[in-house]
Each structure stands twice: as structure tokens, then as C-alpha cells.
Amino acid sequence: MRRQLMKKILVIRGISAYDVLGRAADEICEGFRKCGYQVDMIGATDPGADDRFIECLEHRDQYAFYFSIQAILWNLESENLPELAEMKRVGWIVDDPVYHQKRIWGSLGTNARLLMVRDSHAAQLREEFSKFERVETLYHGGFLPEGWVPYHKKDITLFFPGTYKPLRDSESRIDAIPGVFGTIAKQVMPRIVGEHLASSWTEEVRNYLREIGFEYSEDEFFAMQKVLEPLDQYQRDYMRQSIIETLLTNGLKVAVVGAGWDAYDGAGRENLEILSSEGVDITEVIKLMQRSRIVINNTNILDGMHERIFTAMLAGAVCVTNEYTLLSKLLVPEKEIVTFPLNRLEELPLQIKDLLEHEERAAEIAEAGYQKALAHHTWQHRGEQIVKWMEDGGDFQYE
């Protein structure tokens, strides 16, 4: 009955690097439609977008809910769009909420539900913002490509999609952190790299503050994270360079695409194949994944997922990524995905060479990963999950 009365969902499509979030919104909307809803989508930067949005708000009783990735426009609820709070709405923050404080703080919270992609972020916001109706975790989905390239016909052996930033850039950002926070950051730096790459930078900040007897509230820690955020970039840059350099220096050729790779001056440079030193559209990245036998992923998100993992699986590649607990709860290592330990990177080249030497086994892993991702982890499936969550209110299921 609810769908008969309110069959429409209002969606704001934002912009992002390489159109990743825009395409994700498109595919989520396909999930909404599959559940029987009509979708009114407004491009945030389209001409007349503001006027059209205001017109939709004037007819807000026609919509089951309003959806936006990154909670677009929520900050205006407490300014000049208070009527937005009269609509049920879902904001899905798909990266660290520290980058979206303005929208979170500016929302009135009434009728509002927040989705996060990390369990720790959901727990944090649930604790700090009781104004929101619900705060839950929903992990990233993956992009389903068009067409299919059989495993034995893939012409890219080892592919890494992602930007490259010299470590000195993130080190200089940490050097620029003023006062006591700069001191804290410098003390934490060695605790999140090398053999400690698998350590969470936020937890290591907490551990250090505990050791020195520094007391703080959770609100204060939330604010501190914004100042100390360069630690996150530093760890990711260190991890990325360490992984790629380990592969290159062991004679493995790695194809890369993304801004900054022409500045790479690490060891093994002769084995680096730069397909593009500029960022390319997500659609092109997906096509390159389809051509790849192995896709490398790295992350310092230990309680969430990355779309690159599922997209690689949906492209029929073997996804090889660093191991962490949540991953093994959703996927079967060595059957649907291959994992490596961050504190023993010397094992990674051996794993890659083994996959290349045993093509049939690699193809079986790729096929199993594809089937799992197709059944449970597309962006369209995430749209269906959101509808069910809004209708029934139950927990998210991934099987």
C-alpha cells in the first residue's frame, strides 16, 4: 500500500572525481526502480537544478523519501530549506564523515537516516548525533561492466587503478599541522607504517593520547580527526608506494592508471607501465579491469569495503587486496578473492607469481568472485537494500 501512495524517490546526483559517485547513484537508482519505484533525479550542477529541487519540495508528499550520496544539501535544513526536514531522507556518506561535517552538523536530523560505509563511523555518529532517526553501515557496491572478456583472453596481467602521490607531499602536510597537534601527528607517524601498516591511524592516535594521559571527549576527538586527517593520507600513500614498489622490484610489470604516476621515482620504475598519468573516467577504469587478469587493491579501511574490490570481481579479474577481518566475513579468501598481509609484503610477489603460473586456479577464483559479487554486491543491489531498509527497518544482509 505504501508504494501505491508514494511511488517516487527524489534523488540528487552529485559530482565526484572520475564520476565514480555519479555512476554509483545511477546504478542505485536502477535498484530503486527494480523495487517498483519511480525516480526523480536532479543533477546537482545542472542548469536550473535549484529551482527544480524547490519545486519538488513543494510536492514533497509525493515522495517516499529523498536520497543523496554524501547527504547533499542537508546543511541547508537549518538555513533556508527547513521544509526538507519534513521529508524522509537517506544520506549515504561513502567516505570519512570528517569531510562532511558541515552537512552533518547542519542537518536538523528530523526524519533523517544516515548510512556510513565503515562500522566505526556509524558507531561514532550514532553516539554523537542522537538527532538522526537511524545511523547504520552499508558497505560500498561494485560496478557491473557491459560485456565479458574470458579470463584467458585478458591482455593486462597486473593492473592497479588509483592515483599516485609522492610520500613527501603528505609528509609536508603533516609538517604544516600547528602546535600540539603537529607533535601528536609526528609521534603517530611511525606507528602506522612499515610493519604497522595494518594499524588504524585513528586507533593509534587514541593509543598515543592514552599513553601520555591526554583526556578528551568524543566531540573533541571528532574535531581532532579533522586536524589530524593528513595521517590518513600519509598512511595510504605509504601503503600504495610500498606495495607497488615491492611488485616492481620483484620483476613484475604493473599497469597503472591515475594522476601522478609520471612522478613515481621509486625502485623498479622500468617495470611500471603507465596507461594514463591523468585520471580517467570510471567507465574507462572498468573496461581496463575487464582486460586484467589480476587487479591490485589496497586500503587502510579495516571495517569497511571499497568499490574497487567488488568492481574488479564483477569485471572477471582476480582481486588481490590486503587482508583484514571484515573482508573474510563477506568473502572467502583464496576461493573468491586473494589476500596478502601488510606486515609481510615480501609474500605478495610470490602470491602473484603463483596465480600467473596456475592460470586455471586463477580463473576459478575470478569466476567465484564474479558470482558472489553479482549476487550480493552490485550498486543496484545496494539500492534494493536501501528500499527494503526504509520499508521494513531490518538490518542489512549480504547473503
Disulfide bonds with the S-S distance in Angstrom:
none
